[in-house]
């Protein structure tokens, strides 16, 4: 399992992409991107590494952790997964 960390938005939220180095299946954790530059950083990384984004995982649903979910849903067709609590 490999990990890439990004720090996004005015709050300095941490977004992670994790992936299996053999299958290249990936998940984004806490998609906190708040502008096009940050969205591009994520999509360019995914493209450069030839990753197949399969999951949008949320540790929790605070505002700074969800700003990028609409971008992830539009670009990759993924809905967020988060524990109901």
C-alpha positions in Angstrom: 0.0 0.0 0.0 1.3 3.4 -1.0 0.3 6.8 0.2 0.4 10.4 -1.1 -0.5 13.3 1.2 -1.8 16.7 0.1 -2.5 19.7 2.3 -5.5 21.7 0.9 -7.8 24.6 1.4 -7.5 27.6 3.7 -7.8 25.4 6.8 -4.8 23.2 5.8 -6.8 20.0 5.7 -4.9 16.8 4.8 -6.2 14.7 1.9 -4.7 11.3 1.2 -4.6 9.0 -1.8 -3.8 5.4 -1.0 -3.3 2.7 -3.6 -2.3 -0.9 -4.1 1.0 -0.9 -6.1 0.1 -4.0 -8.0 -3.5 -3.4 -9.0 -3.3 0.4 -9.0 -6.7 0.5 -7.4 -6.9 3.7 -5.2 -9.0 5.6 -2.7 -9.1 9.2 -1.8 -9.5 10.0 1.9 -11.0 13.3 3.0 -11.3 15.1 -0.4 -10.8 18.6 0.9 -9.9 20.4 -2.3 -11.4 23.9 -2.4 -10.5 25.2 -5.9 -9.5 24.2 -9.4 -5.8 24.2 -8.7 -6.3 21.7 -5.9 -8.7 19.6 -8.0 -6.1 19.6 -10.8 -3.3 18.5 -8.3 -5.4 15.4 -7.4 -6.4 14.5 -10.9 -3.0 15.0 -12.3 -1.4 12.8 -9.6 -4.0 10.1 -10.3 -3.3 10.3 -14.1 0.5 10.4 -13.7 0.4 7.3 -11.5 -2.1 5.5 -13.7 -4.4 4.9 -10.7 -7.9 3.6 -10.8 -9.8 5.6 -8.2 -12.4 3.3 -6.7 -13.4 4.9 -3.3 -14.0 8.3 -1.8 -13.6 7.6 1.9 -14.4 10.2 4.7 -13.0 10.1 8.2 -15.8 12.5 9.1 -18.0 15.1 7.3 -16.7 18.5 8.6 -16.8 21.2 6.0 -13.1 21.3 5.3 -13.0 17.5 4.6 -15.8 17.5 2.0 -15.2 20.5 -0.2 -13.8 18.4 -3.0 -16.5 15.7 -3.0 -18.5 17.3 -5.8 -15.4 17.3 -8.0 -14.7 13.6 -7.2 -18.3 12.6 -7.9 -18.4 14.5 -11.2 -15.0 13.4 -12.5 -14.9 9.8 -11.1 -18.5 9.0 -10.4 -17.8 8.2 -6.8 -20.1 8.9 -3.8 -18.5 9.3 -0.4 -18.3 6.5 2.1 -18.5 7.4 5.7 -19.6 5.7 8.9 -23.0 7.0 9.9 -21.9 8.0 13.3 
